[in-house]
């Protein structure tokens, strides 16, 4: 498989008074196209910071992030915006859906941002919602959907433009165990169906053990990188 992502000696420090808080201490990791990687660790390990840097939501203190051979840390603001819009899909613990919009309208937003016509955006949105199992809930607003259904809408929104990389930050952290299991199953199914590369951050050891590859983080460092046969 071709290499999609190559993170090299990534460091992230925050100034706190007279001290530098070292959130990431020199993280290096490679991810191939189509790979599904679980990043596990306790709260404060640096998992979310790593995802935000890879997703172009924040800038590192030092280090490089090569995506398809290009170092995104050298991108200007316009290039970063294009990178996030075209290459990256985000799923967070909280779905961040717009309450006044129904499922189709929420999922359409990335397509409209990329200047697709409203008709095409609607078609792409409906296809994505069907893919995540919400064929019969498309006209429902977030307040009419369960927590699991709302997260499915958020996943549909993340994949509607078929990004190269899906970044999921504790996607089941706000759900009960049964619903969490269904969302986890959906992510694995989408990885296979779409051949979409995924980095999924979790503190759930049981979930992390299901991934073909599991990276363990602690204190801003990678402490383990295991692959299952």
C-alpha positions as CSV (number, residue, x, y, z in Angstrom):
1,X,0.0,0.0,0.0
2,X,1.1,3.6,-0.7
3,X,2.0,5.8,2.2
4,X,-0.6,8.5,2.9
5,X,0.6,10.2,6.1
6,X,4.1,10.5,7.5
7,X,4.4,12.4,10.8
8,X,8.0,13.2,11.7
9,X,9.2,14.3,15.2
10,X,6.1,16.2,15.9
11,X,6.2,18.5,19.0
12,X,3.6,20.7,20.5
13,X,4.3,23.0,23.4
14,X,2.0,25.5,25.2
15,X,3.3,28.4,27.2
16,X,2.0,28.4,30.8
17,X,3.5,31.2,32.9
18,X,7.2,30.8,32.7
19,X,7.0,27.1,31.6
20,X,6.5,25.2,28.4
21,X,3.9,22.5,28.7
22,X,5.0,19.7,26.4
23,X,1.8,18.2,25.0
24,X,3.6,16.2,22.3
25,X,7.2,15.3,22.8
26,X,8.4,14.0,19.4
27,X,5.8,11.9,17.8
28,X,6.6,10.0,14.6
29,X,4.1,7.8,12.8
30,X,3.4,6.5,9.3
31,X,0.0,5.5,7.9
32,X,-0.8,3.8,4.7
33,X,-3.7,4.4,2.4
34,X,-6.8,2.4,3.4
35,X,-5.4,1.7,6.9
36,X,-7.6,1.8,10.0
37,X,-5.6,2.8,13.0
38,X,-6.7,3.1,16.6
39,X,-4.9,5.6,18.9
40,X,-5.4,4.7,22.5
41,X,-4.3,6.4,25.8
42,X,-5.6,8.0,28.9
43,X,-6.9,11.6,29.0
44,X,-4.0,14.0,28.5
45,X,-1.9,11.6,26.6
46,X,-1.8,13.9,23.5
47,X,-4.2,11.9,21.3
48,X,-6.5,14.7,20.4
49,X,-3.7,17.1,19.9
50,X,-2.1,14.7,17.4
51,X,-5.4,14.5,15.5
52,X,-5.9,18.3,15.5
53,X,-2.4,18.8,14.1
54,X,-2.8,16.1,11.4
55,X,-6.2,17.7,10.5
56,X,-4.7,21.1,10.1
57,X,-6.7,22.6,12.9
58,X,-3.6,23.6,14.8
59,X,0.1,24.1,14.1
60,X,3.0,22.1,15.7
61,X,5.8,23.8,17.6
62,X,8.3,21.6,15.7
63,X,8.2,18.7,13.3
64,X,6.6,17.8,9.9
65,X,3.4,16.3,8.7
66,X,3.7,14.9,5.2
67,X,0.4,14.1,3.5
68,X,0.6,12.6,0.1
69,X,4.2,13.8,0.1
70,X,3.5,17.4,0.9
71,X,4.4,19.0,4.3
72,X,1.2,20.6,5.5
73,X,3.1,22.5,8.2
74,X,4.4,24.7,5.4
75,X,0.9,25.5,4.0
76,X,-0.5,29.0,4.2
77,X,-4.0,29.5,5.5
78,X,-5.7,29.1,2.1
79,X,-3.9,25.9,1.5
80,X,-4.8,24.5,4.9
81,X,-8.4,25.4,4.4
82,X,-8.4,23.5,1.0
83,X,-6.6,20.6,2.7
84,X,-9.2,20.3,5.4
85,X,-12.1,20.7,3.0
86,X,-10.9,18.2,0.3
87,X,-8.8,15.7,2.1
88,X,-10.0,15.4,5.7
89,X,-13.2,14.3,7.4
90,X,-13.8,15.0,11.1
91,X,-15.9,13.2,13.6
92,X,-15.9,14.4,17.2
93,X,-17.4,13.1,20.5
94,X,-20.1,15.8,20.2
95,X,-21.8,15.8,16.8
96,X,-22.1,19.6,16.3
97,X,-25.1,19.3,14.1
98,X,-27.2,22.4,13.3
99,X,-30.5,22.0,15.2
100,X,-32.6,24.0,12.7
101,X,-31.5,21.8,9.8
102,X,-32.7,18.2,9.0
103,X,-30.2,15.3,8.4
104,X,-29.9,15.9,4.7
105,X,-29.3,19.6,5.1
106,X,-26.6,19.0,7.8
107,X,-24.8,16.5,5.6
108,X,-24.9,18.8,2.6
109,X,-22.8,21.5,4.2
110,X,-19.3,20.3,3.2
111,X,-20.5,19.9,-0.4
112,X,-22.0,23.4,-0.5
113,X,-18.7,24.7,0.9
114,X,-16.9,23.1,-2.0
115,X,-19.4,25.0,-4.3
116,X,-21.3,21.9,-5.5
117,X,-24.8,22.7,-6.8
118,X,-27.6,22.3,-4.3
119,X,-29.0,19.4,-6.3
120,X,-25.7,17.5,-6.4
121,X,-25.1,18.3,-2.7
122,X,-28.5,16.9,-1.8
123,X,-27.8,13.7,-3.9
124,X,-24.4,13.2,-2.2
125,X,-26.0,13.8,1.2
126,X,-28.7,11.3,0.7
127,X,-26.2,8.7,-0.6
128,X,-24.1,9.2,2.5
129,X,-27.0,9.0,4.9
130,X,-28.1,5.7,3.3
131,X,-24.6,4.4,3.6
132,X,-24.7,5.0,7.4
133,X,-28.1,3.4,7.8
134,X,-30.4,6.5,8.0
135,X,-32.4,6.1,4.8
136,X,-35.6,6.5,6.7
137,X,-34.5,9.4,8.9
138,X,-33.3,12.0,6.3
139,X,-35.9,14.6,7.0
140,X,-35.6,14.5,10.8
141,X,-33.9,17.3,12.7
142,X,-31.3,16.5,15.3
143,X,-33.8,16.9,18.2
144,X,-35.9,14.1,16.6
145,X,-33.0,11.7,16.5
146,X,-31.4,9.5,19.1
147,X,-27.8,10.1,20.2
148,X,-26.5,7.2,18.0
149,X,-28.5,8.5,15.0
150,X,-27.1,12.0,15.5
151,X,-23.6,10.6,15.4
152,X,-24.4,8.7,12.2
153,X,-25.4,12.0,10.7
154,X,-22.1,13.5,11.8
155,X,-20.3,10.5,10.2
156,X,-22.3,10.9,7.0
157,X,-21.3,14.6,7.0
158,X,-17.6,13.7,7.4
159,X,-17.6,11.2,4.5
160,X,-20.0,13.0,2.1
161,X,-17.1,14.3,0.0
162,X,-15.1,11.1,0.2
163,X,-12.1,12.5,2.0
164,X,-8.8,10.7,1.9
165,X,-8.5,10.6,5.7
166,X,-11.2,10.3,8.4
167,X,-10.2,11.6,11.8
168,X,-12.5,10.5,14.6
169,X,-11.9,11.9,18.1
170,X,-13.7,9.7,20.8
171,X,-16.6,9.2,18.4
172,X,-18.5,7.0,20.9
173,X,-17.4,8.7,24.1
174,X,-20.9,10.3,24.6
175,X,-22.9,7.1,23.9
176,X,-24.0,4.1,25.9
177,X,-22.2,0.8,25.4
178,X,-24.7,-0.8,23.0
179,X,-24.9,2.3,20.8
180,X,-21.1,2.7,20.9
181,X,-20.8,-0.9,19.6
182,X,-23.0,-0.1,16.6
183,X,-21.1,3.1,15.8
184,X,-17.8,1.2,16.0
185,X,-19.2,-1.5,13.7
186,X,-20.2,1.2,11.2
187,X,-16.7,2.7,11.2
188,X,-15.2,-0.6,10.4
189,X,-17.8,-1.3,7.7
190,X,-17.1,2.2,6.1
191,X,-13.4,1.6,6.2
192,X,-13.9,-1.6,4.1
193,X,-16.6,-0.3,1.8
194,X,-14.9,3.0,0.9
195,X,-11.3,1.9,1.4
196,X,-11.0,5.1,3.5
197,X,-8.0,5.7,5.8
198,X,-9.1,6.2,9.4
199,X,-7.4,7.4,12.6
200,X,-9.7,6.8,15.5
201,X,-8.8,8.2,19.0
202,X,-10.2,6.4,22.0
203,X,-9.5,5.8,25.6
204,X,-11.5,2.5,25.3
205,X,-9.0,-0.3,25.5
206,X,-11.6,-2.9,24.4
207,X,-12.4,-0.9,21.3
208,X,-8.7,-0.3,20.5
209,X,-8.0,-4.0,20.6
210,X,-10.4,-4.5,17.6
211,X,-8.2,-2.4,15.3
212,X,-5.8,-4.2,13.0
213,X,-3.2,-1.6,14.2
214,X,-3.2,0.0,17.6
215,X,-0.9,2.9,18.7
216,X,-0.7,3.6,22.4
217,X,0.1,7.1,23.6
218,X,1.1,8.3,27.1
219,X,2.6,11.6,28.3
220,X,2.8,13.0,24.8
221,X,4.8,10.1,23.4
222,X,4.0,6.9,21.4
223,X,4.6,4.0,23.8
224,X,3.5,1.2,21.5
225,X,2.6,0.4,17.9
226,X,1.1,-3.1,17.5
227,X,-0.4,-4.8,14.4
228,X,-2.6,-7.9,14.4
229,X,-2.0,-10.5,11.8
